[in-house]
Amino acid sequence: MTDLSVRAAGPQDLDVVLAFWKTAAEGTSISDDREGVERLVARDPEALILAERDGDLVGTVIAGFDGWRCHLYRLAVHPGHRRQGIASALLAAAEERFVRLGGRRGDAMVLRRNERAQHAWRAAGYAPEEQWRRWVKPLTGSLTDSPDDSLDDRKAVTDGT
């Protein structure tokens, strides 16, 4: 086994990354398509960080910084390469990026049902903030067009039902 290589993704990596997420990532996102990832890499070429071993993609993280907050998304390690320090190396690279950019605190979105991820984030020094709740609104289509059940709840609140 050779050393782990950590680097920023480029446009040539996008198809491999999207295929990788189908195997290694938990859940899906509205942005999990070529157009979404192309936009990310074009806007912030250092945000999508890859870990490779022997030329194969074994891990990813998105380290987004908007000038105010440091957000971590898509921390994913190939199932056959877990528990080998890959997530730690990716988070170290992301945190170094944030510090270099002037960031003060990183945050991550972690699915409640993903207990393995909960453990990994705690082990990396992150803690949940139970007083916060994520609020979302799709920016394309109408509320009634969305298959997301959470949108039905939001519509019920706004129309009083």
CORSULHU-V106172 format. One record per residue. N is the residue number from 1. RES is the residue in one small letter. PHI is phi in degrees with one decimal (999 if undefined). OMEGA is omega in whole degrees, -180 to 180 (none if undefined). Layout:
N/RES/PHI/OMEGA + N/RES/PHI/OMEGA
This chain:
1/m/999/-180 + 2/t/-91.0/180 + 3/d/-64.4/177 + 4/l/-81.2/176 + 5/s/-112.1/179 + 6/v/-119.8/-177 + 7/r/-155.0/175 + 8/a/-75.2/177 + 9/a/-75.7/174 + 10/g/-121.2/-180 + 11/p/-55.3/-179 + 12/q/-69.7/-176 + 13/d/-94.2/-166 + 14/l/-64.1/180 + 15/d/-64.8/179 + 16/v/-65.7/180 + 17/v/-63.0/-180 + 18/l/-61.2/177 + 19/a/-65.8/179 + 20/f/-59.8/-179 + 21/w/-60.9/177 + 22/k/-65.7/-180 + 23/t/-93.1/-167 + 24/a/-108.2/-174 + 25/a/-92.5/177 + 26/e/-95.2/178 + 27/g/79.5/179 + 28/t/-127.7/-179 + 29/s/-130.7/177 + 30/i/-60.7/-178 + 31/s/-95.4/-179 + 32/d/-79.6/175 + 33/d/-142.8/-175 + 34/r/-57.9/-179 + 35/e/-60.4/180 + 36/g/-64.1/-178 + 37/v/-73.2/174 + 38/e/-58.8/-179 + 39/r/-63.3/178 + 40/l/-59.1/-176 + 41/v/-67.5/178 + 42/a/-68.3/-177 + 43/r/-75.2/-177 + 44/d/-141.4/-173 + 45/p/-60.4/180 + 46/e/-100.1/-172 + 47/a/-71.8/-178 + 48/l/-91.0/-175 + 49/i/-107.2/-178 + 50/l/-113.5/170 + 51/a/-115.9/-179 + 52/e/-128.0/175 + 53/r/-137.3/-178 + 54/d/54.6/178 + 55/g/81.0/-180 + 56/d/-102.9/175 + 57/l/-70.8/-180 + 58/v/-122.5/179 + 59/g/-167.5/178 + 60/t/-142.6/165 + 61/v/-153.8/171 + 62/i/-102.8/-180 + 63/a/-113.9/-176 + 64/g/-92.1/177 + 65/f/-129.6/-177 + 66/d/-100.6/-177 + 67/g/93.9/-178 + 68/w/-125.3/-176 + 69/r/-128.6/180 + 70/c/-109.9/-176 + 71/h/-115.8/179 + 72/l/-115.1/-180 + 73/y/-136.6/170 + 74/r/53.4/169 + 75/l/-71.9/-177 + 76/a/-142.1/177 + 77/v/-125.6/179 + 78/h/-54.2/-178 + 79/p/-52.8/-180 + 80/g/-78.2/-177 + 81/h/-125.1/-179 + 82/r/-74.2/179 + 83/r/66.3/178 + 84/q/-124.1/178 + 85/g/85.4/-177 + 86/i/-69.5/178 + 87/a/-60.9/179 + 88/s/-62.5/179 + 89/a/-66.1/178 + 90/l/-65.0/179 + 91/l/-66.5/176 + 92/a/-61.8/179 + 93/a/-64.4/179 + 94/a/-64.2/-179 + 95/e/-66.6/175 + 96/e/-61.5/177 + 97/r/-60.4/-179 + 98/f/-59.9/179 + 99/v/-61.8/179 + 100/r/-59.2/-179 + 101/l/-87.6/179 + 102/g/96.1/180 + 103/g/-68.8/-177 + 104/r/-116.5/-177 + 105/r/-155.9/177 + 106/g/-98.2/174 + 107/d/-134.0/-178 + 108/a/-134.5/172 + 109/m/-94.7/-177 + 110/v/-129.9/179 + 111/l/-61.1/-180 + 112/r/-58.6/-176 + 113/r/-76.8/-177 + 114/n/-91.1/-176 + 115/e/-64.7/178 + 116/r/-60.6/179 + 117/a/-67.0/178 + 118/q/-55.7/180 + 119/h/-63.1/-178 + 120/a/-62.3/-180 + 121/w/-65.6/177 + 122/r/-62.4/180 + 123/a/-62.1/179 + 124/a/-85.8/176 + 125/g/97.4/179 + 126/y/-92.7/179 + 127/a/-136.7/178 + 128/p/-70.4/173 + 129/e/-114.5/-172 + 130/e/-65.4/-179 + 131/q/-75.1/-179 + 132/w/-103.4/174 + 133/r/-133.2/179 + 134/r/-78.3/176 + 135/w/-116.5/-177 + 136/v/-132.7/174 + 137/k/-148.7/175 + 138/p/-61.1/-178 + 139/l/-100.8/175 + 140/t/-128.0/179 + 141/g/73.9/179 + 142/s/-105.3/179 + 143/l/-59.2/-178 + 144/t/-73.9/179 + 145/d/-84.4/-172 + 146/s/-86.6/176 + 147/p/-80.7/-176 + 148/d/-73.3/-178 + 149/d/-60.5/-179 + 150/s/-63.4/179 + 151/l/-69.6/177 + 152/d/-62.5/177 + 153/d/-62.2/-179 + 154/r/-65.7/179 + 155/k/-64.3/180 + 156/a/-62.0/179 + 157/v/-66.1/-175 + 158/t/-77.4/-180 + 159/d/-104.0/173 + 160/g/81.9/180 + 161/t/-89.3/none
